[in-house]
Amino acid sequence: MRRARRHFLKLSATTLGGLLIYTLDRKAGRVHAQTASIKVPLRFFTEDEALTIAAAAARIFPADESSPGANEAGVVIYIDRQLASAYGRDHYRYTQPPFEPGVAEQGYQGKETPREIYHAGLKLLGRFHSLPPADQDARLKQIENTVFFSLLRTHTIEGMFCDPMHGGNAGMIGWQMIGFPGPRMSYFDDVDQHYGTTFRQKPASVAQMLGRPVTPGEDTET
Amino acid sequence: MKTLPPVDVAIVGGGWTGLTMAKELTTRTSLKILVLERGGPHKTRDYLDNMDELDYAIRLRTMQPIRDETVTLRHSLRDRALPIRQYGSFLPGTGVGGSGEHWSGISYRYYPHDFRRLSHIVEKYGRAKLPEDCAVRDWPISYDDLEPDYERAERLMGISGKAGNLRGKTIDGGNIFEGPRQSEYPTPPMKMPYLAALFRDATRSLGYHPFPLPAATTSVPYTNPDGVSRGGCSYCGYCERFGCMIGAKAQPSNTLMPVLARLNNFEMRTSAWVRSLVFESSRVRGVRYMDSNGDDVFQPADLVFLASWTLNNTRLLLLSKIGDPYDPESGKGLVGSHLTHQVSVPAATLFFEKPLNAFMGAGSAGIAIPDFDAHDHKDLDFVSGGALYTVCYGTRPIANFGVVPPSVKSKWGADWKRAALHNYDRTGLVRFYGEHLSYRGNYMDLDPVYKDRYGDPLLRLTLDWRDTERNLVRFVTSRAAPVARAMGASEIQPFPGLERYQATRYQGTHLQGGTIIGANETHSVVNMYLQHWLAPNLFVLGASAFPQNPSSNPTLTAVALTYRAADAVVQRYLKHPGALA
């Protein structure tokens, strides 16, 4: 169910991780200023919604002097694709009624789909991306016990550290920050070595490891 | 309803137990064997593409689609059951191989005392030590009865490990408390990642008896007695929630299917959703299922095996009205009683100064200490056992990022990010798995409200912890902290304690009970050969037969029992079809 409109998110090229250079020990290399902007087609959000969610994700996982954050990793692009997919319609939940309030140990019992949770959350955030950072944090603090905030935090982590085929973790900057090498065929020679010392390898995505493209789940489900 | 030509044997479920039975029957008889599996096929090469944490470990694309069917949960008879709407405390797999595809491969034998658990507790501590409401039972077979079948199951899978008791002689470095084994493990123990090595050295220094986890993630190339060869583990860190992309982890798809696929008396029928067994005058006539076109199909069969995991075995008996449902208030009926899970907690979260390189590992590369299973409980406020352990299954970032020491208070923002980045590869767990006793109030029946995709009632779990489990966890949590300090942790977060049973925290796909094994038909659903007391041509395979959870993981025992049942079917039942006990 795609909406009959096309929205694009305009990003300065410097915000996309692919152009950042990170050394394997996590120190930021020089970020080259770019003037070009990139237009990313949106699948679910309007441009305004995308800017709002991007700004909120960037307060949850902010860039700082030592490392990039949610904007640089493309977290909002990840979230947009997930919400547009079957996941956004609650494909991965048992959704038969009746919906009744339960105890916490029974797990989330809400009726709302991820898409509906985001639409409600966008209302809570208001014109979030035009607020100064301190006010943004105060707004998030007010809503941090909502289902929406919890989902946004989860999605921000997913978008930081997923395989880049899902739209997040651009340039594998998330993986570089934590020293995760991505999927690898073998650590047979290393698994019982390097005790107590840092062992880091250049990250590779699933597609790079296999040498061929892999279709992400969000593009295959009906 | 469409009726198909009859088959000799129909097996419901294509996981470890169903396919082990299929292999024994197809290779030892000329019967025509049909396996009905709800999911699709699985091939080793598909698992390469599946090395994606998001789609497989988070969205859980190899699990049974929960939108089609789930279970409901309540803590007691007084509470309202609600559906578990997203997976949490357990993860049932689907497709050929079932949960045996995405398991971790930790493959224990149970202790001799586990098979006579009620007698063992009463002899050692007196009946007064049993908790109120306790329903623990002895099994109708002993460890010694099952020992040869344990060996067959270990050889089938090529389990890696080190014996701690060879024919009565204890051996340092293995589990010295285990029952006597007739032979050493088929393959040597796995390599130990850093965290496991720290745990091994720390526990040894404290006087415990660490041993390597018995592992179906085979350490070296191995050819099993059926002639099936698999390579050794490469420690890629994609075991649990994934199928093995090189076939080193023993899975039904790489261990049993290579034998079955070349036999022409075997058929695997996938996308077959079994809804009930047709039961008339003490016989099962066959199986009703929905095929991939949505057609209602009746498959007649002379002999039927239910091998669809603990919960679905129980549910199908209830839906088919074979045997009386258990009623906890009157104590009458048997089907659905003795529901247990496993006590499984992170006893301590450890924060280190040094990096762990924790992305390397395997689902069963780890170390356990058995000392609390062998403990004297005389002065303790619980009777159950279990083991502290560390497993290095290969840390992946989405599931593990964000853990910070207790000194960091924020859950988002700059401070949290900085601490979470620093601690990402410096965080490890000392885990605990422990015994879950059975109780009269923990059971399964059909839910009166919620339905599956075909309109059949969901299974309802009435399940909660008792003080025994809470006290056990409190005790081992207190023992985990000194271990954590000896491992060199700079900060330690102890497990806060068990309260109510949670559907939201992953504990393990180790559920037991519902169709329990026993020596007589007034107290059990199946006999010692897993044959249904009321229907001699029906056998119910798997951990649904276990009268309680004996602390460690159930798969190896479920497969060993299947071998034992297969021998009884081939050597006795097929010659004289009828009750075996």
Chai-1 contact restraints between the chains, C-beta under 6 A:
chainA,res_idxA,chainB,res_idxB,connection_type,confidence,min_distance_angstrom,max_distance_angstrom,comment,restraint_id
A,I60,B,W412,contact,1.0,0.0,6.0,A-B,restraint_1
A,F61,B,K417,contact,1.0,0.0,6.0,A-B,restraint_2
A,P62,B,A414,contact,1.0,0.0,6.0,A-B,restraint_3
A,D64,B,A414,contact,1.0,0.0,6.0,A-B,restraint_4
A,Y92,B,R59,contact,1.0,0.0,6.0,A-B,restraint_5
A,R93,B,R85,contact,1.0,0.0,6.0,A-B,restraint_6
A,R93,B,Q86,contact,1.0,0.0,6.0,A-B,restraint_7
A,Y94,B,I66,contact,1.0,0.0,6.0,A-B,restraint_8
A,Y94,B,R67,contact,1.0,0.0,6.0,A-B,restraint_9
A,Y94,B,T70,contact,1.0,0.0,6.0,A-B,restraint_10
A,Y94,B,P83,contact,1.0,0.0,6.0,A-B,restraint_11
A,Y94,B,R85,contact,1.0,0.0,6.0,A-B,restraint_12
A,E100,B,L82,contact,1.0,0.0,6.0,A-B,restraint_13
A,G102,B,L82,contact,1.0,0.0,6.0,A-B,restraint_14
A,E105,B,R500,contact,1.0,0.0,6.0,A-B,restraint_15
A,E105,B,Q502,contact,1.0,0.0,6.0,A-B,restraint_16
A,Q106,B,L73,contact,1.0,0.0,6.0,A-B,restraint_17
A,Q106,B,L82,contact,1.0,0.0,6.0,A-B,restraint_18
A,Q106,B,A503,contact,1.0,0.0,6.0,A-B,restraint_19
A,G107,B,I84,contact,1.0,0.0,6.0,A-B,restraint_20
A,G107,B,G88,contact,1.0,0.0,6.0,A-B,restraint_21
A,G107,B,A503,contact,1.0,0.0,6.0,A-B,restraint_22
A,G107,B,T504,contact,1.0,0.0,6.0,A-B,restraint_23
A,Q109,B,L82,contact,1.0,0.0,6.0,A-B,restraint_24
A,R153,B,W412,contact,1.0,0.0,6.0,A-B,restraint_25
A,I157,B,F401,contact,1.0,0.0,6.0,A-B,restraint_26
A,I157,B,G402,contact,1.0,0.0,6.0,A-B,restraint_27
A,E158,B,I398,contact,1.0,0.0,6.0,A-B,restraint_28
A,F161,B,P397,contact,1.0,0.0,6.0,A-B,restraint_29
A,F161,B,I398,contact,1.0,0.0,6.0,A-B,restraint_30
A,F161,B,F401,contact,1.0,0.0,6.0,A-B,restraint_31
A,C162,B,L54,contact,1.0,0.0,6.0,A-B,restraint_32
A,D163,B,D52,contact,1.0,0.0,6.0,A-B,restraint_33
A,H166,B,L54,contact,1.0,0.0,6.0,A-B,restraint_34
A,M177,B,L421,contact,1.0,0.0,6.0,A-B,restraint_35
A,I178,B,P397,contact,1.0,0.0,6.0,A-B,restraint_36
A,I178,B,Y424,contact,1.0,0.0,6.0,A-B,restraint_37
A,G179,B,D425,contact,1.0,0.0,6.0,A-B,restraint_38
A,F180,B,F359,contact,1.0,0.0,6.0,A-B,restraint_39
A,F180,B,P397,contact,1.0,0.0,6.0,A-B,restraint_40
A,P183,B,M51,contact,1.0,0.0,6.0,A-B,restraint_41
A,R184,B,C236,contact,1.0,0.0,6.0,A-B,restraint_42
A,S186,B,S234,contact,1.0,0.0,6.0,A-B,restraint_43
A,Y187,B,Y235,contact,1.0,0.0,6.0,A-B,restraint_44
A,Y187,B,M360,contact,1.0,0.0,6.0,A-B,restraint_45
A,F188,B,S234,contact,1.0,0.0,6.0,A-B,restraint_46
A,V191,B,K191,contact,1.0,0.0,6.0,A-B,restraint_47
A,V191,B,P193,contact,1.0,0.0,6.0,A-B,restraint_48
A,V191,B,Y235,contact,1.0,0.0,6.0,A-B,restraint_49
A,V191,B,M360,contact,1.0,0.0,6.0,A-B,restraint_50
A,D192,B,K191,contact,1.0,0.0,6.0,A-B,restraint_51
A,D192,B,M192,contact,1.0,0.0,6.0,A-B,restraint_52
A,H194,B,N357,contact,1.0,0.0,6.0,A-B,restraint_53
A,Y195,B,Y194,contact,1.0,0.0,6.0,A-B,restraint_54
A,G196,B,K354,contact,1.0,0.0,6.0,A-B,restraint_55
A,T198,B,P355,contact,1.0,0.0,6.0,A-B,restraint_56
A,F199,B,N357,contact,1.0,0.0,6.0,A-B,restraint_57
A,V206,B,M51,contact,1.0,0.0,6.0,A-B,restraint_58
A,V206,B,D52,contact,1.0,0.0,6.0,A-B,restraint_59
A,V214,B,D49,contact,1.0,0.0,6.0,A-B,restraint_60
A,G217,B,D55,contact,1.0,0.0,6.0,A-B,restraint_61
